[in-house]
């Protein structure tokens, strides 16, 4: 399994709606609304990097209210 954190910026006032919607996507492990430069942080997992990329591009990034995403892959040192 591969994991990644997705840092999400939303339109003003849309963080709760975005977090709720993303929470229903398969492969999403955890969703948190946060303060700071990002509004929502999501932990995702998939069987491989390709599957993870497809989920991010075809599902997460299409959620209404998202203005920008930054994906950070988890590494095991």
Phi and psi restraints in degrees (range 20) as a CNS / XPLOR table:
assign (resid 1 and name C) (resid 2 and name N)
       (resid 2 and name CA) (resid 2 and name C) 1.0 -115.7 20.0 2
assign (resid 2 and name N) (resid 2 and name CA)
       (resid 2 and name C) (resid 3 and name N) 1.0 148.3 20.0 2
assign (resid 2 and name C) (resid 3 and name N)
       (resid 3 and name CA) (resid 3 and name C) 1.0 -127.8 20.0 2
assign (resid 3 and name N) (resid 3 and name CA)
       (resid 3 and name C) (resid 4 and name N) 1.0 155.4 20.0 2
assign (resid 3 and name C) (resid 4 and name N)
       (resid 4 and name CA) (resid 4 and name C) 1.0 -152.6 20.0 2
assign (resid 4 and name N) (resid 4 and name CA)
       (resid 4 and name C) (resid 5 and name N) 1.0 149.1 20.0 2
assign (resid 4 and name C) (resid 5 and name N)
       (resid 5 and name CA) (resid 5 and name C) 1.0 -97.8 20.0 2
assign (resid 5 and name N) (resid 5 and name CA)
       (resid 5 and name C) (resid 6 and name N) 1.0 136.4 20.0 2
assign (resid 5 and name C) (resid 6 and name N)
       (resid 6 and name CA) (resid 6 and name C) 1.0 -113.0 20.0 2
assign (resid 6 and name N) (resid 6 and name CA)
       (resid 6 and name C) (resid 7 and name N) 1.0 120.2 20.0 2
assign (resid 6 and name C) (resid 7 and name N)
       (resid 7 and name CA) (resid 7 and name C) 1.0 -96.0 20.0 2
assign (resid 7 and name N) (resid 7 and name CA)
       (resid 7 and name C) (resid 8 and name N) 1.0 126.0 20.0 2
assign (resid 7 and name C) (resid 8 and name N)
       (resid 8 and name CA) (resid 8 and name C) 1.0 -123.1 20.0 2
assign (resid 8 and name N) (resid 8 and name CA)
       (resid 8 and name C) (resid 9 and name N) 1.0 132.7 20.0 2
assign (resid 8 and name C) (resid 9 and name N)
       (resid 9 and name CA) (resid 9 and name C) 1.0 -103.1 20.0 2
assign (resid 9 and name N) (resid 9 and name CA)
       (resid 9 and name C) (resid 10 and name N) 1.0 138.5 20.0 2
assign (resid 9 and name C) (resid 10 and name N)
       (resid 10 and name CA) (resid 10 and name C) 1.0 -121.1 20.0 2
assign (resid 10 and name N) (resid 10 and name CA)
       (resid 10 and name C) (resid 11 and name N) 1.0 168.1 20.0 2
assign (resid 10 and name C) (resid 11 and name N)
       (resid 11 and name CA) (resid 11 and name C) 1.0 -64.5 20.0 2
assign (resid 11 and name N) (resid 11 and name CA)
       (resid 11 and name C) (resid 12 and name N) 1.0 154.1 20.0 2
assign (resid 11 and name C) (resid 12 and name N)
       (resid 12 and name CA) (resid 12 and name C) 1.0 -56.2 20.0 2
assign (resid 12 and name N) (resid 12 and name CA)
       (resid 12 and name C) (resid 13 and name N) 1.0 129.8 20.0 2
assign (resid 12 and name C) (resid 13 and name N)
       (resid 13 and name CA) (resid 13 and name C) 1.0 79.9 20.0 2
assign (resid 13 and name N) (resid 13 and name CA)
       (resid 13 and name C) (resid 14 and name N) 1.0 6.2 20.0 2
assign (resid 13 and name C) (resid 14 and name N)
       (resid 14 and name CA) (resid 14 and name C) 1.0 -106.5 20.0 2
assign (resid 14 and name N) (resid 14 and name CA)
       (resid 14 and name C) (resid 15 and name N) 1.0 -0.2 20.0 2
assign (resid 14 and name C) (resid 15 and name N)
       (resid 15 and name CA) (resid 15 and name C) 1.0 -58.6 20.0 2
assign (resid 15 and name N) (resid 15 and name CA)
       (resid 15 and name C) (resid 16 and name N) 1.0 -44.9 20.0 2
assign (resid 15 and name C) (resid 16 and name N)
       (resid 16 and name CA) (resid 16 and name C) 1.0 -63.7 20.0 2
assign (resid 16 and name N) (resid 16 and name CA)
       (resid 16 and name C) (resid 17 and name N) 1.0 -45.4 20.0 2
assign (resid 16 and name C) (resid 17 and name N)
       (resid 17 and name CA) (resid 17 and name C) 1.0 -63.3 20.0 2
assign (resid 17 and name N) (resid 17 and name CA)
       (resid 17 and name C) (resid 18 and name N) 1.0 -43.8 20.0 2
assign (resid 17 and name C) (resid 18 and name N)
       (resid 18 and name CA) (resid 18 and name C) 1.0 -62.8 20.0 2
assign (resid 18 and name N) (resid 18 and name CA)
       (resid 18 and name C) (resid 19 and name N) 1.0 -46.2 20.0 2
assign (resid 18 and name C) (resid 19 and name N)
       (resid 19 and name CA) (resid 19 and name C) 1.0 -60.8 20.0 2
assign (resid 19 and name N) (resid 19 and name CA)
       (resid 19 and name C) (resid 20 and name N) 1.0 -42.9 20.0 2
assign (resid 19 and name C) (resid 20 and name N)
       (resid 20 and name CA) (resid 20 and name C) 1.0 -63.7 20.0 2
assign (resid 20 and name N) (resid 20 and name CA)
       (resid 20 and name C) (resid 21 and name N) 1.0 -44.1 20.0 2
assign (resid 20 and name C) (resid 21 and name N)
       (resid 21 and name CA) (resid 21 and name C) 1.0 -64.7 20.0 2
assign (resid 21 and name N) (resid 21 and name CA)
       (resid 21 and name C) (resid 22 and name N) 1.0 -45.8 20.0 2
assign (resid 21 and name C) (resid 22 and name N)
       (resid 22 and name CA) (resid 22 and name C) 1.0 -65.3 20.0 2
assign (resid 22 and name N) (resid 22 and name CA)
       (resid 22 and name C) (resid 23 and name N) 1.0 -32.6 20.0 2
assign (resid 22 and name C) (resid 23 and name N)
       (resid 23 and name CA) (resid 23 and name C) 1.0 -58.8 20.0 2
assign (resid 23 and name N) (resid 23 and name CA)
       (resid 23 and name C) (resid 24 and name N) 1.0 -21.3 20.0 2
assign (resid 23 and name C) (resid 24 and name N)
       (resid 24 and name CA) (resid 24 and name C) 1.0 -91.3 20.0 2
assign (resid 24 and name N) (resid 24 and name CA)
       (resid 24 and name C) (resid 25 and name N) 1.0 2.3 20.0 2
assign (resid 24 and name C) (resid 25 and name N)
       (resid 25 and name CA) (resid 25 and name C) 1.0 -87.5 20.0 2
assign (resid 25 and name N) (resid 25 and name CA)
       (resid 25 and name C) (resid 26 and name N) 1.0 132.8 20.0 2
assign (resid 25 and name C) (resid 26 and name N)
       (resid 26 and name CA) (resid 26 and name C) 1.0 -60.8 20.0 2
assign (resid 26 and name N) (resid 26 and name CA)
       (resid 26 and name C) (resid 27 and name N) 1.0 134.6 20.0 2
assign (resid 26 and name C) (resid 27 and name N)
       (resid 27 and name CA) (resid 27 and name C) 1.0 99.1 20.0 2
assign (resid 27 and name N) (resid 27 and name CA)
       (resid 27 and name C) (resid 28 and name N) 1.0 -11.2 20.0 2
assign (resid 27 and name C) (resid 28 and name N)
       (resid 28 and name CA) (resid 28 and name C) 1.0 -84.1 20.0 2
assign (resid 28 and name N) (resid 28 and name CA)
       (resid 28 and name C) (resid 29 and name N) 1.0 123.5 20.0 2
assign (resid 28 and name C) (resid 29 and name N)
       (resid 29 and name CA) (resid 29 and name C) 1.0 -92.5 20.0 2
assign (resid 29 and name N) (resid 29 and name CA)
       (resid 29 and name C) (resid 30 and name N) 1.0 -41.0 20.0 2
assign (resid 29 and name C) (resid 30 and name N)
       (resid 30 and name CA) (resid 30 and name C) 1.0 -154.0 20.0 2
assign (resid 30 and name N) (resid 30 and name CA)
       (resid 30 and name C) (resid 31 and name N) 1.0 144.8 20.0 2
assign (resid 30 and name C) (resid 31 and name N)
       (resid 31 and name CA) (resid 31 and name C) 1.0 -132.0 20.0 2
assign (resid 31 and name N) (resid 31 and name CA)
       (resid 31 and name C) (resid 32 and name N) 1.0 130.5 20.0 2
assign (resid 31 and name C) (resid 32 and name N)
       (resid 32 and name CA) (resid 32 and name C) 1.0 -133.0 20.0 2
assign (resid 32 and name N) (resid 32 and name CA)
       (resid 32 and name C) (resid 33 and name N) 1.0 134.9 20.0 2
assign (resid 32 and name C) (resid 33 and name N)
       (resid 33 and name CA) (resid 33 and name C) 1.0 -82.9 20.0 2
assign (resid 33 and name N) (resid 33 and name CA)
       (resid 33 and name C) (resid 34 and name N) 1.0 134.6 20.0 2
assign (resid 33 and name C) (resid 34 and name N)
       (resid 34 and name CA) (resid 34 and name C) 1.0 -133.0 20.0 2
assign (resid 34 and name N) (resid 34 and name CA)
       (resid 34 and name C) (resid 35 and name N) 1.0 168.7 20.0 2
assign (resid 34 and name C) (resid 35 and name N)
       (resid 35 and name CA) (resid 35 and name C) 1.0 -103.1 20.0 2
assign (resid 35 and name N) (resid 35 and name CA)
       (resid 35 and name C) (resid 36 and name N) 1.0 163.2 20.0 2
assign (resid 35 and name C) (resid 36 and name N)
       (resid 36 and name CA) (resid 36 and name C) 1.0 112.0 20.0 2
assign (resid 36 and name N) (resid 36 and name CA)
       (resid 36 and name C) (resid 37 and name N) 1.0 -158.2 20.0 2
assign (resid 36 and name C) (resid 37 and name N)
       (resid 37 and name CA) (resid 37 and name C) 1.0 -69.2 20.0 2
assign (resid 37 and name N) (resid 37 and name CA)
       (resid 37 and name C) (resid 38 and name N) 1.0 -18.3 20.0 2
assign (resid 37 and name C) (resid 38 and name N)
       (resid 38 and name CA) (resid 38 and name C) 1.0 -113.4 20.0 2
assign (resid 38 and name N) (resid 38 and name CA)
       (resid 38 and name C) (resid 39 and name N) 1.0 154.8 20.0 2
assign (resid 38 and name C) (resid 39 and name N)
       (resid 39 and name CA) (resid 39 and name C) 1.0 -103.0 20.0 2
assign (resid 39 and name N) (resid 39 and name CA)
       (resid 39 and name C) (resid 40 and name N) 1.0 -30.5 20.0 2
assign (resid 39 and name C) (resid 40 and name N)
       (resid 40 and name CA) (resid 40 and name C) 1.0 -139.4 20.0 2
assign (resid 40 and name N) (resid 40 and name CA)
       (resid 40 and name C) (resid 41 and name N) 1.0 137.4 20.0 2
assign (resid 40 and name C) (resid 41 and name N)
       (resid 41 and name CA) (resid 41 and name C) 1.0 -121.2 20.0 2
assign (resid 41 and name N) (resid 41 and name CA)
       (resid 41 and name C) (resid 42 and name N) 1.0 131.4 20.0 2
assign (resid 41 and name C) (resid 42 and name N)
       (resid 42 and name CA) (resid 42 and name C) 1.0 -123.8 20.0 2
assign (resid 42 and name N) (resid 42 and name CA)
       (resid 42 and name C) (resid 43 and name N) 1.0 132.5 20.0 2
assign (resid 42 and name C) (resid 43 and name N)
       (resid 43 and name CA) (resid 43 and name C) 1.0 -100.2 20.0 2
assign (resid 43 and name N) (resid 43 and name CA)
       (resid 43 and name C) (resid 44 and name N) 1.0 125.2 20.0 2
assign (resid 43 and name C) (resid 44 and name N)
       (resid 44 and name CA) (resid 44 and name C) 1.0 -122.7 20.0 2
assign (resid 44 and name N) (resid 44 and name CA)
       (resid 44 and name C) (resid 45 and name N) 1.0 159.8 20.0 2
assign (resid 44 and name C) (resid 45 and name N)
       (resid 45 and name CA) (resid 45 and name C) 1.0 -146.9 20.0 2
assign (resid 45 and name N) (resid 45 and name CA)
       (resid 45 and name C) (resid 46 and name N) 1.0 151.7 20.0 2
assign (resid 45 and name C) (resid 46 and name N)
       (resid 46 and name CA) (resid 46 and name C) 1.0 -151.7 20.0 2
assign (resid 46 and name N) (resid 46 and name CA)
       (resid 46 and name C) (resid 47 and name N) 1.0 169.8 20.0 2
assign (resid 46 and name C) (resid 47 and name N)
       (resid 47 and name CA) (resid 47 and name C) 1.0 -70.0 20.0 2
assign (resid 47 and name N) (resid 47 and name CA)
       (resid 47 and name C) (resid 48 and name N) 1.0 -31.1 20.0 2
assign (resid 47 and name C) (resid 48 and name N)
       (resid 48 and name CA) (resid 48 and name C) 1.0 -153.6 20.0 2
assign (resid 48 and name N) (resid 48 and name CA)
       (resid 48 and name C) (resid 49 and name N) 1.0 172.5 20.0 2
assign (resid 48 and name C) (resid 49 and name N)
       (resid 49 and name CA) (resid 49 and name C) 1.0 -63.4 20.0 2
assign (resid 49 and name N) (resid 49 and name CA)
       (resid 49 and name C) (resid 50 and name N) 1.0 -38.4 20.0 2
assign (resid 49 and name C) (resid 50 and name N)
       (resid 50 and name CA) (resid 50 and name C) 1.0 -62.9 20.0 2
assign (resid 50 and name N) (resid 50 and name CA)
       (resid 50 and name C) (resid 51 and name N) 1.0 -44.4 20.0 2
assign (resid 50 and name C) (resid 51 and name N)
       (resid 51 and name CA) (resid 51 and name C) 1.0 -62.8 20.0 2
assign (resid 51 and name N) (resid 51 and name CA)
       (resid 51 and name C) (resid 52 and name N) 1.0 -40.8 20.0 2
assign (resid 51 and name C) (resid 52 and name N)
       (resid 52 and name CA) (resid 52 and name C) 1.0 -62.2 20.0 2
assign (resid 52 and name N) (resid 52 and name CA)
       (resid 52 and name C) (resid 53 and name N) 1.0 -46.0 20.0 2
assign (resid 52 and name C) (resid 53 and name N)
       (resid 53 and name CA) (resid 53 and name C) 1.0 -60.7 20.0 2
assign (resid 53 and name N) (resid 53 and name CA)
       (resid 53 and name C) (resid 54 and name N) 1.0 -42.1 20.0 2
assign (resid 53 and name C) (resid 54 and name N)
       (resid 54 and name CA) (resid 54 and name C) 1.0 -62.8 20.0 2
assign (resid 54 and name N) (resid 54 and name CA)
       (resid 54 and name C) (resid 55 and name N) 1.0 -40.6 20.0 2
assign (resid 54 and name C) (resid 55 and name N)
       (resid 55 and name CA) (resid 55 and name C) 1.0 -63.2 20.0 2
assign (resid 55 and name N) (resid 55 and name CA)
       (resid 55 and name C) (resid 56 and name N) 1.0 -43.6 20.0 2
assign (resid 55 and name C) (resid 56 and name N)
       (resid 56 and name CA) (resid 56 and name C) 1.0 -65.4 20.0 2
assign (resid 56 and name N) (resid 56 and name CA)
       (resid 56 and name C) (resid 57 and name N) 1.0 -47.9 20.0 2
assign (resid 56 and name C) (resid 57 and name N)
       (resid 57 and name CA) (resid 57 and name C) 1.0 -73.2 20.0 2
assign (resid 57 and name N) (resid 57 and name CA)
       (resid 57 and name C) (resid 58 and name N) 1.0 -41.4 20.0 2
assign (resid 57 and name C) (resid 58 and name N)
       (resid 58 and name CA) (resid 58 and name C) 1.0 -92.1 20.0 2
assign (resid 58 and name N) (resid 58 and name CA)
       (resid 58 and name C) (resid 59 and name N) 1.0 -13.8 20.0 2
assign (resid 58 and name C) (resid 59 and name N)
       (resid 59 and name CA) (resid 59 and name C) 1.0 -123.8 20.0 2
assign (resid 59 and name N) (resid 59 and name CA)
       (resid 59 and name C) (resid 60 and name N) 1.0 -58.5 20.0 2
assign (resid 59 and name C) (resid 60 and name N)
       (resid 60 and name CA) (resid 60 and name C) 1.0 -64.9 20.0 2
assign (resid 60 and name N) (resid 60 and name CA)
       (resid 60 and name C) (resid 61 and name N) 1.0 -50.8 20.0 2
assign (resid 60 and name C) (resid 61 and name N)
       (resid 61 and name CA) (resid 61 and name C) 1.0 -67.5 20.0 2
assign (resid 61 and name N) (resid 61 and name CA)
       (resid 61 and name C) (resid 62 and name N) 1.0 -13.6 20.0 2
assign (resid 61 and name C) (resid 62 and name N)
       (resid 62 and name CA) (resid 62 and name C) 1.0 -91.3 20.0 2
assign (resid 62 and name N) (resid 62 and name CA)
       (resid 62 and name C) (resid 63 and name N) 1.0 -1.9 20.0 2
assign (resid 62 and name C) (resid 63 and name N)
       (resid 63 and name CA) (resid 63 and name C) 1.0 -67.3 20.0 2
assign (resid 63 and name N) (resid 63 and name CA)
       (resid 63 and name C) (resid 64 and name N) 1.0 127.3 20.0 2
assign (resid 63 and name C) (resid 64 and name N)
       (resid 64 and name CA) (resid 64 and name C) 1.0 -60.7 20.0 2
assign (resid 64 and name N) (resid 64 and name CA)
       (resid 64 and name C) (resid 65 and name N) 1.0 139.5 20.0 2
assign (resid 64 and name C) (resid 65 and name N)
       (resid 65 and name CA) (resid 65 and name C) 1.0 101.8 20.0 2
assign (resid 65 and name N) (resid 65 and name CA)
       (resid 65 and name C) (resid 66 and name N) 1.0 -12.2 20.0 2
assign (resid 65 and name C) (resid 66 and name N)
       (resid 66 and name CA) (resid 66 and name C) 1.0 -83.8 20.0 2
assign (resid 66 and name N) (resid 66 and name CA)
       (resid 66 and name C) (resid 67 and name N) 1.0 133.1 20.0 2
assign (resid 66 and name C) (resid 67 and name N)
       (resid 67 and name CA) (resid 67 and name C) 1.0 -106.6 20.0 2
assign (resid 67 and name N) (resid 67 and name CA)
       (resid 67 and name C) (resid 68 and name N) 1.0 -27.5 20.0 2
assign (resid 67 and name C) (resid 68 and name N)
       (resid 68 and name CA) (resid 68 and name C) 1.0 -160.5 20.0 2
assign (resid 68 and name N) (resid 68 and name CA)
       (resid 68 and name C) (resid 69 and name N) 1.0 146.0 20.0 2
assign (resid 68 and name C) (resid 69 and name N)
       (resid 69 and name CA) (resid 69 and name C) 1.0 -129.8 20.0 2
assign (resid 69 and name N) (resid 69 and name CA)
       (resid 69 and name C) (resid 70 and name N) 1.0 152.2 20.0 2
assign (resid 69 and name C) (resid 70 and name N)
       (resid 70 and name CA) (resid 70 and name C) 1.0 -135.6 20.0 2
assign (resid 70 and name N) (resid 70 and name CA)
       (resid 70 and name C) (resid 71 and name N) 1.0 122.3 20.0 2
assign (resid 70 and name C) (resid 71 and name N)
       (resid 71 and name CA) (resid 71 and name C) 1.0 -102.8 20.0 2
assign (resid 71 and name N) (resid 71 and name CA)
       (resid 71 and name C) (resid 72 and name N) 1.0 129.5 20.0 2
assign (resid 71 and name C) (resid 72 and name N)
       (resid 72 and name CA) (resid 72 and name C) 1.0 -121.5 20.0 2
assign (resid 72 and name N) (resid 72 and name CA)
       (resid 72 and name C) (resid 73 and name N) 1.0 111.6 20.0 2
assign (resid 72 and name C) (resid 73 and name N)
       (resid 73 and name CA) (resid 73 and name C) 1.0 -71.1 20.0 2
assign (resid 73 and name N) (resid 73 and name CA)
       (resid 73 and name C) (resid 74 and name N) 1.0 142.1 20.0 2
assign (resid 73 and name C) (resid 74 and name N)
       (resid 74 and name CA) (resid 74 and name C) 1.0 -83.1 20.0 2
assign (resid 74 and name N) (resid 74 and name CA)
       (resid 74 and name C) (resid 75 and name N) 1.0 132.5 20.0 2
assign (resid 74 and name C) (resid 75 and name N)
       (resid 75 and name CA) (resid 75 and name C) 1.0 -118.7 20.0 2
assign (resid 75 and name N) (resid 75 and name CA)
       (resid 75 and name C) (resid 76 and name N) 1.0 148.1 20.0 2
assign (resid 75 and name C) (resid 76 and name N)
       (resid 76 and name CA) (resid 76 and name C) 1.0 -109.9 20.0 2
assign (resid 76 and name N) (resid 76 and name CA)
       (resid 76 and name C) (resid 77 and name N) 1.0 104.3 20.0 2
